[in-house]
Amino acid sequence: MSQRIAVLGAGNWGTALANLLAKKGEQVVLWSFEPAVAESINQRHENANYLQGIPLSKSVRATTDIAEAVRTADVILTVNPSQQTRRVLSGAAPHVRADTLIVSASKGIETTTLKTMDGVIEDV
């Protein structure tokens, strides 16, 4: 049974993970802050800004609407820069179901609080 997975962050790492999950049969929505990135993924099945020349699974769908990305997700995979994680998750939080699993694939610490990403996720 496939899961609905929202990948938050459409850079190199987020796009690569979204593509791998889609190839495994998961239902993937990739959230991008940048409209041009979402458009490239949806129209050409390529992230021309971050993974130029790498074809993406046709089942990867991108959006710039964070509520749309997370509203029905069974799993949220955060793959944004650590300094943006709090802001991104704060925008997503009102739309996340209580039973949604949140997984971080972001590296680093938040420089203002010295918290790891699990600490930031717990705060938000």
Stockholm file with secondary structure:
# STOCKHOLM 1.0

chainA/1-124         MSQRIAVLGAGNWGTALANLLAKKGEQVVLWSFEPAVAESINQRHENANYLQGIPLSKSVRATTDIAEAVRTADVILTVNPSQQTRRVLSGAAPHVRADTLIVSASKGIETTTLKTMDGVIEDV
#=GR chainA/1-124 SS CCCEEEEECCSHHHHHHHHHHHHTTCEEEEECSCHHHHHHHHHHSSCTTTSTTCCCCTTCEEESCHHHHHTTCSEEEECSCTTTHHHHHHHHGGGCCTTCEEEECCCSEETTTTEEHHHHHHHC
#=GC SS_cons         CCCEEEEECCSHHHHHHHHHHHHTTCEEEEECSCHHHHHHHHHHSSCTTTSTTCCCCTTCEEESCHHHHHTTCSEEEECSCTTTHHHHHHHHGGGCCTTCEEEECCCSEETTTTEEHHHHHHHC
//
